[in-house]
Structure formats: structure tokens, C-alpha cells
Amino acid sequence: MARPAARPLLQGLLRGAGWAIALFIIIALKSAAFAHGVGEDDRAFIEGASGMAIGPYMYLGAKHMVTGYDHLLFLVGVIFFLYRLKDVGTYVTLFAIGHSTTLLIGVLFDIRANPYIVDAIIGLSVVYKALDNLDAFRTLFGRAPNPKAAVLIFGFFHGFGLATKLQELTLAKEGLVPNLISFNIGVELGQFTALGAILIAMNLWRSTGSFRRSAIAANAALMCAGFVLVGYQLTGYFTKT
């Protein structure tokens, strides 16, 4: 992967921290919207539905992905320095395999974990990818984690995070498997939709001179945002459990 030219990291971290503080303020003001749960209308539909509902579940899956700020932040980090569509496809496929597996297995086999802890790990996935983009692991430890393995492993946690949201609801047994598969297909469709928009924006940004000047600051902001998400979820864990 191509990396931006070396420049003072501290300056980038300070600028990135400023962007993350803005995110923290948004979260503080709109904590209900950023809870990353299922909206009341969607919850009422899911708990009131019986039998197969392919279309509605696909819609709910797509909606959950395109409004899932933690998933989107991770995807931004993953593709930040990917310039070839082949590479983008490889990493996105690994991520899809990961979160599809744990989404389906978690719900079907009722494998449970504290949702705040799972979402905190998802926040750490954003931190990891930002640090990887900054080449921090190689700088500090002389080597970096395998990026493909990391994306797959964090994909498992992202899928488990989706599973914990569905486990909070009363799902009808009739049509459960096709509905879950439909939800997962919707998640994938939402992911590709969001990814397409992100790639267009990234390519437009890369064509400008500001990309190389701002790459470090942008990833520093991504890292700080990940830490904010971790702190937000851990706060929920210690205050609401």
C-alpha cells in the first residue's frame, strides 16, 4: 500500500483529535440515535411479524449497515490506502465472510455476549485500522499484524455486534432462518451501497493535493474516533449493566 510522505505525526494527531472531539460532542448530544440499536418502529415490526418476511428483513439489514457508524468508520479505514478494485474486493469479501458468519451463528445458536463489550471491541477495530494506516505497528514493534487476517477477525466481531442487536428482540421461530438470511443479504447490500459512496468520495479526494497533506490527520481522527466509541461503550457497560 502506498503511504503518505512522512511528516510531523504530532501535528496530525492534534488535528485529528479536534475532529474526534466534534464526534464526541455529536454522540453526547444524540446518544439515543448513536446507541446503534434497533429503532422503535423497526423493533415493533420485527417483534410483531410472523412467518417469512424476506423484503422487510432485507430492508432492515441494509438500513442497519448504512446507518452503522462504527461499521462505516472501519470500512473507511480498510480502503483508505487501497487503490485497486481487486484489493478492495479482497478485503471487503473477508469482512463480509466474517460478519456474515457470526451474525447467523450468533442468532441461530443463541450465542450471547455483553453487547457493550462487543461494540467496544468494534471500536477498537477502528483504532487498529487507523494505527495500521499510520504504520504505527511497524514503527513501534518492527512488524505489523497480517492485515487480511485482522479484517477477517474484526469482521467476526462486527457480525457478532449485529447478532446482539437481534438477540435483544423477540424473533418469531416460524421463518427465522430465511428471515435471518434475508437480513444478512440486506446487510451486504447496504455495505456495498455505503462502500460505493465511500469509494467515490475517496477517489475524488485522492485526485486533489489535499489527500497527501491530510492523510495522517484523517487517520489520526479515525483513531481518536475509535477510542471515543470504545469509551462510549465502556461507559454504557459500567453504568447500565
C-alpha positions, 0 to 999 in steps of 0.5 A, a space after each residue: 500500500 502506498 503511504 503518505 510522505 512522512 511528516 510531523 505525526 504530532 501535528 496530525 494527531 492534534 488535528 485529528 483529535 479536534 475532529 474526534 472531539 466534534 464526534 464526541 460532542 455529536 454522540 453526547 448530544 444524540 446518544 439515543 440515535 448513536 446507541 446503534 440499536 434497533 429503532 422503535 418502529 423497526 423493533 415493533 415490526 420485527 417483534 410483531 411479524 410472523 412467518 417469512 418476511 424476506 423484503 422487510 428483513 432485507 430492508 432492515 439489514 441494509 438500513 442497519 449497515 448504512 446507518 452503522 457508524 462504527 461499521 462505516 468508520 472501519 470500512 473507511 479505514 480498510 480502503 483508505 490506502 487501497 487503490 485497486 478494485 481487486 484489493 478492495 474486493 479482497 478485503 471487503 469479501 473477508 469482512 463480509 465472510 466474517 460478519 456474515 458468519 457470526 451474525 447467523 451463528 450468533 442468532 441461530 445458536 443463541 450465542 450471547 455476549 455483553 453487547 457493550 463489550 462487543 461494540 467496544 471491541 468494534 471500536 477498537 477495530 477502528 483504532 487498529 485500522 487507523 494505527 495500521 494506516 499510520 504504520 504505527 505497528 511497524 514503527 513501534 514493534 518492527 512488524 505489523 499484524 497480517 492485515 487480511 487476517 485482522 479484517 477477517 477477525 474484526 469482521 467476526 466481531 462486527 457480525 457478532 455486534 449485529 447478532 446482539 442487536 437481534 438477540 435483544 428482540 423477540 424473533 418469531 421461530 416460524 421463518 427465522 432462518 430465511 428471515 435471518 438470511 434475508 437480513 444478512 443479504 440486506 446487510 451486504 447490500 447496504 455495505 456495498 451501497 455505503 462502500 460505493 459512496 465511500 469509494 467515490 468520495 475517496 477517489 475524488 479526494 485522492 485526485 486533489 493535493 489535499 489527500 497527501 497533506 491530510 492523510 495522517 490527520 484523517 487517520 489520526 481522527 479515525 483513531 481518536 474516533 475509535 477510542 471515543 466509541 470504545 469509551 462510549 461503550 465502556 461507559 454504557 457497560 459500567 453504568 447500565 449493566 
